């Protein structure tokens, strides 16, 4: 299994959001927190001591939250599908997640579910709540909504991602009006990580952006090179390991070995490695090592 971690981009309220989310879901915890120091303050305009990143878990699933300013806003293009499995659970989450937020679809019976709701929480993150059970330990599933000129791209996207990630498969699909090439909904697994994809009918004033991205944790530079090449095809490179694929979905391709450089005990060396990262598009372990060692 290759771990793919959803990353949530907040303005300055990541800590409040993470504390809120981990209070709602069982098997949740905060694993680590990093805070802006003087350099972070200078680079991002964040007060010193403000949370930079928080690694946390909900239902045993890993997430990352970061504070990086009001550049990107959450919208419905990426939501999180929660399989609640009981009336009590779905009603609890419906009340808590919609409090201070908004309701896209009220909790009710729909054609596809005995009890379902779509809400946006007070931080802007979208949640789809379903009473159904899921035959997987993963109870929270990222959902990609393809809208406007991408509305017919669900099957193409599922095939594209499945061809990139090893050990991937289509689990379930629902065609639009009997057309197997035009899917309304699909659930698929990418190297053991479940995703949903949906076709958003009608006109919408939002699309994918960097507010939600997906971190691919790579074991080697070769893996970094592979995912970077495959996912930037038809898309675009950004900075610091970020990229946008041909559908507009954002990914971060990260070599896990880089953390021994940017998170080392020697603050001066780690600072050099961090500053080197700000100059990179695709992350390069060789450049991290050179910066860390002062070469």
Secondary structure, DSSP 8 states (H G I E B T S, - for coil): ---EEEEEEESS-HHHHHHHHHHHSSS-EEEEEEE--HHHHHHH---TT-EEEEEEEETTEEEEEEE--TT----TTEEEEEE--SHHHHHHHHHHHHTTSEEEEEEEEETTEEEEEEEE-TTS-EEEEE----SSS--EEEEEEEEGGGTT-HHHHHHHHHHHSSS-EEEEEEEETTEEEEEEEEEEEETTEEEEEEEE-S--S----TTEEEEEEESSHHHHHHHHHHHHTTSEE-STTEEE-TTS-EEEEEEGGGHHHHT-S-HHHHHHHHHHHTT-SS--HHHHHHHHHT-
